[in-house]
Amino acid sequence: MPSFAIIAEGVTDQAVLENILLGYFGNDEDEPVVTYVQPPRDATPKGRDPAPGGWTLVFQSLQQGDHRKALQLNDYVVIHIDTDVSEDKGYDVRRRDAAGQPLTPAALIEQVRLRLLDAMGPELREQYSRRIVFAIAVDSIECWLLPLLYDGEPAKKAKITGCLEAADWKLRRLKRPPLSTAGSKSLPSYEKASRDYSKRRNLMDHRGENPSLALLR
């Protein structure tokens, strides 16, 4: 069974990614082994709010070489980051082209991928490129949950902005716990909202409905 180490912005992102990995690689006999590098899951004691996250922690983790250590112990490393604030200082990825037009999700993902590779070190391209999975969400990983929530509404499933608000609105309509309350994200809600992705058929049926989820690789 393959093993994966996840470097992500936060624990709620890890929950979504783990269900996706289970759906893609799991079967009736074996499931992939998933470990949490950034943030470490023991940083979130049971019953408490998730540890603070953010894109700066992803770059910090890469710059201190956490991915190198993880590749010594795991088959693959999954690197997650959202693109919503990619133009912030330190992230430094423009969202528009030279003519001022917004980049397509595919073009933006490619620019972010190159930025992450730069933070990881150029030798990674040759040595470990086949063992790195880039989970780059446009604009946020909450967009990846919309295909599971908006049955029969393709435009909603394909949203790339305002996805947390759209997900929470729909969850409340379904009388389910929202992803966030008063600015605080709920790990159990993210686990539940993404759970259907842990079944391969559901993942394959829905992954193409959101542009950046379709490009997960």
Buried (B, 14 or more C-beta within 10 A) or exposed (E): EBBBBBBBBBBBBBBBBBBBBBBBBBEEEEBBBBBBBBBEBEEBEEEEEBBEBBBEBBBBBBEEEBBBEBBEEBEBBBBBBBBBBBEEEEBEBEBEEEEEEEBEBEEBBBBBBEBBBEBBBEEBEEEBEEBBBBBBBBBBBBBBBBBBBBEEBEEBBBBBEEBBBBBBEBBEEEEBBBBBEEEEBBBEBBBBBBBBBBBBEBBEEBBEBBBBBBBBE
